[in-house]
Amino acid sequence: MSQLQPASVRDNGTVGERIVNDFCITFSTVNGSGSATANTILLKSLFRMGIPVNGKNIFPSNIQGLPTWYSIRLSKKGYLARVEMDHLVVAMNPATLATEMKFLLPGGVLFYPDDFKLDLERDDIVLYPMPVKRLIKEADAPQNLRDYMANMVYVGVVAQMLGIDLDVIYQVLDAHFKGKKKAVDSNWQVIKAAANWAKENLVKRDPYYVEPMPPLDGYIITEGNIASALGALYGGVQLTAWYPITPASSLAEAVMEYLPSLRTDPDTGKTTAVVIQAEDEIAAIGMAVGAGWAGLRAMTSTSGPGISLMAEYLGLAYFAEVPVVVWDVQRVGPSTGLPTRTAQGDLTFVNFISHGDTEYIILLPGNVKECFEFGWKSFDIAERLQTPVLILTDLDLGMNYHISPRFDYPDQPIDRGKVLWEEDLQKILERLDGKWGRYLDVDGDGIPYRTVPGNRHPASAYFARGTGHDEMTRYSEDPDVWERGLNRLKRKIQNNRHLLPEPVIERMEGAKFAIVGFGSTDPAIQEARDLLAEAGFPTDYMRIRSLPFRDEVCSFLHQYDRTYVVELNRDGQMKQLLTMNFSECGSRLRQVSHIDGMPITANWIKERILSMEGK
């Protein structure tokens, strides 16, 4: 719940106090009704006014017909996690009106079509009926588009009542439809008519306003999946193999969208990367692993059910030492679960995925900028260590709009790792008296040298085995050979953890305990820390960004008697991994986990920790 108290509304209908740029508005519609366009226009218009905003889409897993909600939180202080209660509701779906009322704060506002039959048992909210059908008819909207354009009525009414600059609305509308005059003009006509009607017919009786703030210079607003795709493109991805699955599909689709403009050779006019839609997730990971073996920067994107199908190929890539990048945009499981809800429930599964002894690199971006950054860094890590790299985001981070500092262009050359071409291989052979082998640890760091197809040196060929093999790639069932190879793989990962993203650590004066988090829970944890500090409980904070854990994680945990591990799953999976790796700290770790399919809130974290503190 927002920490703002609802404003009082006096008996004569005048507002007792103003609440500016600090509230939550939720739009209730029907899936497939075209409301996404209307909601995005409002969100981006607020962003253009300099107001920190976040949009969260709660949608069903069918194509159309079921209820959908979209919440926009405005926060002049920059708190952009989900809140549990609404200050304003735009109700365009009569079937869910009773549900919306449960989450509308006293003193709140309800916008609704005037043909709805209201049966409300509340006299503590402000009502604004909207003549949706009449305005659409008067705007002469095309008959086949009227149901979709009805949402533009609430864009105009809400803009007028809150004070959103209509010129900004038009700019965003024009950008959304990419200057297509017919689409822009028809929608603008509805928006303008609705705003004019509200100006002439509605009396402002609520306390909620928006006002321009200093421009958010240097910031953008985008989705995590788009940021991930851009990071991969800037990181030199050459093959993306995928199979459609919510909520990961838009990542591969974004690669396809931006590939022509970002990865076209100016000399030949041909693109330098390819996207392949496979027949299933097994085929997708198989293509990616094959491309990685052949020397391409390859990746795939999926969600939990797809990761389940990819387990065997990931084990092959780990053991045969093939670089490949896999994005897991998490949703609620097990089984089909809740495909359109968010969670952090794949962590332990991905950490232990495949049979036998494995150890995978896992990256955990916490914001869209890190989605971009890890998008290109993951290829460097995968090729340097010759191993799969799995990146875990989730639906909230991947499919919702977030504001972010502009992305930084990669600040280092592409790192292909220990790839040998003809002259390189010849030098290694001379160094080793002609005994180079694909899986031979030449430098003592656990990382062997590799060749890729196209190397014409006669010694470059090898057989990449998923079965037992020695350093020269010869088939072997010798126990000593097997154990030696498996231990080298472990050493390769453990000795190079410094290449992985370090944890982000933030201190607070007077902190007696700490919070650990990862991924998309960061905005809620940041806000919860301020709420806890106001209650007299300042906390330090560590956001983990990679596994295996870096040494800084161990050092941090040893500093506190109590550390609360916040995560979006039932069983406290990050806490489990921390306890397993740092058993001496296990008794000091406290599980703060929650799984209802919704993004976690600051208020829930605060209340949970205070209750565990006995307050």
Secondary structure, 3 states (H helix, E strand, C coil): CCCCCCCCECCCCCECCCEECEEEEEEEEECCCCHHHHHHHHHHHHHHCCCCEEEEEECCCCCCCCEEEEEEEEECCCCCCECCCEEEEEECCHHHHHHHHHCEEEEEEEEEECCCCCCCCCCCCEEEEECHHHHHHHCCCCHHHHHHHCHHHHHHHHHHHHCCCHHHHHHHHHHHCCCCHHHHHHHHHHHHHHHHHHHHHCCCCCCEECCCCCCCCCEEEEEHHHHHHHHHHHCCCCEEEECCCCCCHHHHHHHHHHHHHHCECCCCCCECCEEEECCCHHHHHHHHHHHHHCCCCEEEEECHHHHHHCHHHHHHHHHHCCCEEEEEEECECCCCCECCCCCCCCHHHHHCCCCCCCCCEEECCCCHHHHHHHHHHHHHHHHHHCCEEEEEEEHHHHHCEEEEECCCCCCCCCCCCCECCHHHHHHHHHHCCCCCCCCCCCCCCCCCCECCCCCCCCCCCCCCCCCCECCCCCECCCHHHHHHHHHHHHHHHHCCHHHCCCCEEECCCCCCEEEEECHHHHHHHHHHHHHHHHCCCCEEEEECCEECCCHHHHHHHCCCCCEEEEECCCCCHHHHHHHHHCHHHHHHEEEEECCCCCCCEHHHHHHHHHHHCCC
